[in-house]
Amino acid sequence: MSTTICQVMGFLVSLLGVGGTIMATAMDTWSTQDLYDNPVTAVFQYQGLWRSCVRQSSGFTECRPYFTILGLPAMFQAVRALMIVGIVLGILGLLVCIFALKCIRIGSMEDTAKANMTLTSGIMFIVAGLCAITGVSVFANMLVTNFWLSTTNMFQGMQNVQNRYTFGSALFVGWVAGGLALVGGIMMCLACKGLIPEESRYKAVSYNASGRNISYRTGPYKAGPGYEADPKTRKGVGYEEAPRSEDGRRSYPSKYDYV
């Protein structure tokens, strides 16, 4: 019962993690404009992985997608790739996990096959969670680096107006989603151990008796079918031995003796 609960809970937690990863990837608030030095502004800018948006004080919002791929920074494209890989692995892990649930019977699937599928889905969830956490952390590192560079340039008077960007809500959603996927994958791996049948764990262990303790019992030999004993020892009802001649040879009756 505990194995089934652990498996179902791991599936639900992983489902939340994969859903959160998809949501974080699609959100446009990965980086938001820092309003520390300018709390009152007519334009508020925020950016995501796929487009940048501008929201005016009147409430009008305009978003523009990134029309270039090669023009984007290499780290930015790496974050995109990590999030996409995490989503793909998470979805595949969910599909495998559905068929691996112990409470669902599909044909004559054995518990050993379900245990292998549970372990596979757990590994997929762990890798998906690590991809999401890594992608969000790399993007956060980029924001921190650009933030301090912009701050240094502002204080040195190199630029009078400098837009600085800070963490957006999508980063926190990605961190939480990656952590949930990671925890769900660990729970699935723990549930795999309880799904393995007991007899299969000791299947490869065999015990043979020592030759000293083996006792043999002798007995009369029994002839199998088709074996005929010596005619000298075969005597029974209706059996008559042929008479012998003077030279010791047996004389058998000919066909003319019966006429």
N, C-alpha and C positions, 0 to 999 in steps of 0.2 A: 504493500500500500504506500509506503514512504517513497519507494522508487517511482511509482506513478505520479505522486504529488510533486516530487522533485522534477520529473520530466515535464509535466504540464506547466509548472511555474517557470521553468527555464524557457519553455516555448513562449509563454506570455511576455516574460521580461524581454526576450530577444525580439519579439514582435514589436514591442514599444521602442526598443532601440533602433530597429531598422526603420520604423515609421518616423522616428525623430531624425534619423540621418537623412532621409528623403526630404523632410520638411526643412532641415537646416540648409541643405544644398540648394533648394529652390527659393529660399528667402533672399531678400535684397538688402538686408541690414547686417552684412558682415562687418562693415565699417561705417561709422557715422561721424558727422562733423563735430568737432569739439567746440562747445560753446562756452568754455570757461572764461575767455577774455572778451567774448562778445555775446552775452546772453540774449540780447535783442537783435534779431536779424530778420530780414525779409525773405531770405532764401536759406533753406536747410538742405544739405546734400548728404546722401548716403549711397553706399555702393554694395553690390553683391558679386557673386561669381560670374554672373551672366550679363548684368547690365548695371548702369549707374542711374540714379534718380535724383530729381530736384523737386523739392516741395516748397511752394511759395506761402507767404503769410495769408493769402486769400483762400488757401485750401487746395489750390490747383497743383497737381503732381504730374510731372512729366518724366518718363523713363526712356532711356536710350540704350539699346543693347550694344555690346562690344562687336563691332563689325570686322574686327581683325583677330587673328590667332597668333601670327608670327610677331605682331607688334606688342603682345603682352609679355610681361616678365616671365622668366623660366620658372621661378618659384610659384608664381600665380597659376601657371598651367599645371605644375606638379600637384598643387592643392586640388585642382579640378579632377585630375586623374585619380588621386587617392580617394576622393569622395565617391566618384563613379565606381571604382573597384569595390569599395565598401558596400555600396548599394547593391551591386550585382551579386556579390558573395552573400549578403544578407538575404536577398530574395531566394537564391538557390538553397541556402540553408533552411529557410522556412518551408520550401517545397519538400525537401528531404525529411524535415522534422515532422511534417504532417503525416507522412506514411510510416514514420518510425514510432509514433505514439502507441503506447501499450494498450490504451483504451480503444484503439481502432484496429479491427481485424480485416485484413485484405487477403482473401484466399487462404492458403495454407502456409503463410509466412511464419517461419520459426522465430523463436526469441533471439537466437544468435544473429540472424539477419537484422532484426530490429536493433540489437545492441550495436552492430557495426554502423547502421544508418544513424543512430543517435550520436555516436562518437564523431562521425563525419560532419553532421550538422553542427555539433558543438565546436569543432575546429573552425568551421566556416564562420560561425558567429564571433569567435575570438579574433580571427583575422580581420573580419569586417569592423569590429569595434576598434581594433588597433589602427586600421586605416583611417577611420573617422577621427579618432583622437589625434593622430599624427597630422592629418590635413588641417584640422582646426588650429593645432599648436603652431604649425609652420606659418599659417596666415597671421596668427597673433604675434609671432615673432617679427614678421614683416611690419606690422602696424607699430609695434614698440620701437623698432629701429627708425622708421620714417618719422615717428612722433618726436623722438629726441633730436633727430637731425633738423627737423623743422623748428623745434624750440631753440636749438643752438643758433640757427641762422637768424631767427627773430631777435634774440638778445644781442647778437653781434651787429645788428643793423643792416644786414645784407639784404633783407627783404622787409618791406614795411607790412605787406599783407601776405599772410601765409595761412592756408587752410590746413588744419591739423585734424587727423582722423583718429578715433578711438574705437574701443571694442563695441561691436553691435550685438544685438540680442541673438543673432544667428550663431555666434561663437559659443555662447553658453548652452544653447540648444544642442549644438554639435557635441560639446563635451559631455553633457548628460546622456545624450543618445549613444555615444560611443561607450560610455561606462556601462549603460544598461545592456548593450549587446555583448560586452565583455563578460559581465556577470552571468547573463543568460547562457553564454557558451560554456562557462565553467560549470554551471548547474547541469547542463546536458552531458558533459563529460563525466560528472559524478554519477548521474543516473545510468550511464552505460554500464557501470560495474554491477549494478543490481539486476540488470536485464540478462546477464550471462547465466545460463543454467548451471546448476551445481555439478551435474555429471560431466559437463564439458570441461570444467576446470581441471579435473583429475583424469581426463581421458587418456592422456599420454603416459600415465604412471601405471606400470604393471608389475606384479610380483610373481616370480617363478619359484617353485619349490626347489630346494637344494637336492643334488643327486644322492647325497647320503641318506636322505630321509625317504627316498622312494623305495617302496617294497614291491617286489614282483612275486606273483603267485603262479606256480606251475600247475598244469592240468593236462588231461588227456587231449591229444590232438584229434580234432574233428575234421574229417574229410569233407570238402565242399562238394557241391553238385557237379557231376561229370567225372568225379574221381572214382576209379574202380580198384578195389583191393586185389590182392593176389588170388588167383583161382584156387590155390591150395587151402587158403583160410576161409574161402567163401563156401559155406555149406548151409543148406537149408532144406526146407520141404520141397520135394520135387527135383532135387539135385542129385544126380548119380554120377559117380566117377567112372570114367571109361576104363575097361579092363586092359591090363598090360599083357604084352606078348612075351615070348621066351627071352628075347634079347633086351627086355626092359622097356621097350617102346609101347606107347599107348596105341590101342587099335580102336578106331572109331567106326561105327557102323556106316555102311554105304547106303545109297539110295535104294539098292536092290533088296536090302534086308527087310525093308518095310512093305514089300509087295506080297 
